[in-house]
Structure formats: structure tokens, C-alpha cells
Amino acid sequence: WRRRRSIGPPDARLAGGWAELSDRVLDLGVPAAGGATRSEAAATYDRELAGAATTTLARRADAGVFAPE
């Protein structure tokens, strides 16, 4: 599991870290809708898990993965 967030370029590590978070949340019984964006999934996580506060993390992951630099 550590490999997804520690190997490859920064954008791949960010995406891997988000995938790891999503897997952990799924293990807690909170699935995101199929095809949900990070922001949509984060809204679900925050609604279902008190104190999760993943919306900021989703925005930062998107910026890191999709930013031109």
C-alpha cells in the first residue's frame, strides 16, 4: 500500500495517496459513487464520517495532479 504514495513522480504519488485514502474509507463502509470525482467523493466522506475534512485534501490533490507545472 505504501508503494502507491511513495513511488513515481509527484502527481502519481498524490493520486496514489488519494487512492489509499479512498480504500481506507471504503474499509470503513463508506463507498463513493462509481465515477465520482475526488471532490464528489470527499463530500460523501465528509458527510458520512464526522470530522473527515477531506474536501480540502481533494482540492489540493487535484491541483497537484492536474496543475500545468
Backbone bond lengths (Angstrom), bond angles and torsions (degrees), N, CA, C in turn:
res aa  C-N    CA-C-N  psi(-1)  N-CA   C-N-CA  omega(-1)  CA-C   N-CA-C  phi
1 W - - - 1.454 - - 1.513 112.05 -
2 R 1.292 116.89 -32.67 1.456 121.27 -179.08 1.529 111.36 -67.53
3 R 1.303 117.08 -26.34 1.460 121.30 -177.70 1.525 111.78 -60.39
4 R 1.339 117.75 -39.65 1.466 120.34 -177.58 1.519 112.56 -60.05
5 R 1.311 117.47 -31.29 1.462 118.73 -176.78 1.516 113.79 -107.09
6 S 1.348 116.76 9.89 1.460 117.68 -177.67 1.527 114.53 -131.13
7 I 1.319 118.61 -4.13 1.462 120.80 -177.91 1.525 109.61 -121.98
8 G 1.317 114.73 138.32 1.452 119.84 176.98 1.510 112.47 103.11
9 P 1.333 115.13 -177.78 1.464 119.56 179.98 1.532 111.08 -67.91
10 P 1.329 117.50 162.77 1.465 120.71 -176.27 1.534 114.76 -53.40
11 D 1.332 117.28 -40.54 1.465 117.84 -179.21 1.526 111.54 -65.17
12 A 1.319 117.45 -36.24 1.468 120.78 177.49 1.528 110.70 -68.76
13 R 1.336 116.90 -37.51 1.463 120.15 177.98 1.521 111.31 -66.81
14 L 1.337 117.49 -39.65 1.463 120.91 176.58 1.525 110.73 -62.22
15 A 1.321 116.35 -46.71 1.465 120.31 178.87 1.524 110.41 -62.58
16 G 1.320 117.02 -39.55 1.458 120.87 177.97 1.516 112.73 -65.86
17 G 1.316 116.07 -38.45 1.462 119.95 176.54 1.516 111.61 -63.57
18 W 1.334 116.25 -40.79 1.471 119.68 177.71 1.532 109.82 -65.57
19 A 1.317 117.43 -40.37 1.468 120.74 178.14 1.529 110.35 -61.67
20 E 1.324 116.28 -39.06 1.467 120.39 178.05 1.524 110.36 -64.48
21 L 1.327 116.71 -44.63 1.463 120.64 177.08 1.528 110.43 -59.27
22 S 1.314 116.94 -46.10 1.469 121.12 -179.58 1.524 111.45 -61.02
23 D 1.330 116.47 -39.75 1.465 119.81 177.66 1.528 110.99 -63.99
24 R 1.319 116.50 -41.76 1.470 120.22 179.62 1.520 111.50 -65.04
25 V 1.318 116.63 -41.37 1.464 120.41 179.23 1.527 109.64 -65.98
26 L 1.326 117.12 -39.61 1.461 120.79 176.64 1.526 109.90 -61.64
27 D 1.326 117.50 -39.81 1.468 121.40 176.48 1.529 111.42 -59.43
28 L 1.339 116.71 -28.08 1.465 121.35 177.38 1.526 112.49 -83.13
29 G 1.336 115.98 -0.09 1.462 120.49 176.26 1.517 114.90 91.28
30 V 1.339 117.06 19.61 1.462 120.74 -179.40 1.527 108.75 -117.82
31 P 1.326 117.36 92.03 1.462 119.22 178.06 1.526 110.71 -82.48
32 A 1.308 116.45 144.27 1.465 121.18 171.12 1.520 106.73 -89.35
33 A 1.310 116.36 154.19 1.463 120.45 178.22 1.529 109.47 -61.56
34 G 1.313 116.37 142.44 1.455 120.59 177.64 1.511 110.75 -56.98
35 G 1.319 117.13 133.23 1.455 121.35 179.80 1.511 114.28 79.04
36 A 1.327 117.88 8.09 1.465 121.06 179.89 1.525 110.19 -68.65
37 T 1.317 116.23 141.83 1.462 120.32 173.64 1.528 108.96 -71.95
38 R 1.314 117.22 169.74 1.459 119.27 176.86 1.529 110.78 -58.66
39 S 1.329 116.72 -42.52 1.468 120.24 -179.64 1.515 111.50 -63.93
40 E 1.327 116.89 -41.49 1.470 120.16 178.66 1.531 110.65 -66.55
41 A 1.323 116.37 -42.72 1.463 119.86 178.50 1.527 110.04 -63.34
42 A 1.336 116.85 -42.83 1.463 120.78 -179.73 1.523 111.07 -61.43
43 A 1.320 117.26 -38.88 1.467 120.20 178.01 1.522 110.01 -61.82
44 T 1.326 116.68 -40.13 1.470 120.93 177.33 1.526 110.11 -65.01
45 Y 1.330 117.00 -46.23 1.464 120.32 -179.26 1.526 110.53 -60.39
46 D 1.326 116.14 -44.78 1.470 120.04 -178.41 1.525 111.73 -65.99
47 R 1.308 116.08 -34.87 1.472 120.26 178.83 1.530 111.11 -69.74
48 E 1.313 116.89 -39.10 1.463 121.65 -174.45 1.528 114.36 -89.24
49 L 1.322 117.48 -26.17 1.462 121.60 -177.22 1.520 109.35 -120.08
50 A 1.299 116.17 103.76 1.466 120.61 -178.86 1.524 110.66 -55.72
51 G 1.312 115.55 129.04 1.458 120.75 177.13 1.512 114.99 81.92
52 A 1.327 119.19 6.46 1.467 120.89 -178.21 1.525 111.36 -64.00
53 A 1.310 117.73 -42.00 1.477 123.05 177.07 1.522 112.55 47.59
54 T 1.308 116.45 53.88 1.459 120.43 -177.79 1.526 113.51 -96.60
55 T 1.331 119.16 -5.36 1.464 119.77 -177.58 1.529 111.81 -65.14
56 T 1.322 118.04 -40.04 1.466 120.42 177.55 1.523 109.94 -65.48
57 L 1.303 117.13 -41.83 1.458 121.20 177.66 1.531 110.61 -60.79
58 A 1.319 117.54 -41.36 1.465 121.08 178.92 1.528 110.81 -62.50
59 R 1.323 117.20 -43.23 1.469 120.54 178.57 1.528 110.87 -62.81
60 R 1.313 116.56 -42.44 1.470 119.89 -179.66 1.524 111.40 -68.32
61 A 1.322 117.01 -38.53 1.466 120.03 177.42 1.522 109.89 -64.33
62 D 1.330 117.63 -44.61 1.469 120.31 177.34 1.526 111.63 -59.41
63 A 1.330 115.79 -43.35 1.472 119.38 179.91 1.524 110.29 -62.84
64 G 1.314 117.29 -41.09 1.460 120.63 -179.96 1.514 113.98 -69.68
65 V 1.318 115.97 -33.88 1.462 119.87 -178.36 1.528 111.70 -82.18
66 F 1.332 117.46 -38.90 1.457 120.22 -171.91 1.532 114.79 -104.65
67 A 1.333 118.29 -5.22 1.465 120.32 -179.91 1.534 110.18 -65.48
68 P 1.291 117.04 144.91 1.471 119.77 -177.72 1.519 114.17 -63.87
69 E 1.314 117.29 -29.23 1.470 118.53 179.76 1.489 109.71 -88.32
